[in-house]
Amino acid sequence: MNIEQIKEKVKLAYTDVDSIEFLETQIQKGVEKHRRNYREFKALNPDKDFAYWKKRNEEINLNTTNNSEVIAMGIFLLALDKFQPDE
């Protein structure tokens, strides 16, 4: 599975109304985690940019077959897509 397939699989897993709301809540929590992590990264690496940080975060183990891990990775990646730094 590639990154886009993982994200699509997670979106499809949460297709009903209650599930979509849950997914959006989880993505928002992920965005806030990314915001904190990016601030820490910039404090330690002021010469690195957002594109570098994002690419580094997209380097995850895509070979898992565990559904819980796939869902966690998908939410992580969807939140990463929504995150925009405050720079």
Buried (B, 14 or more C-beta within 10 A) or exposed (E): BEBEEBBBBBEEEBEEEEEEEEBEEBBEEBBEBBBEEBEEBBEEEEEEEBEEBBEEBEEBEEEBEEEEEBBBBBBBBBBBBEBEBEE
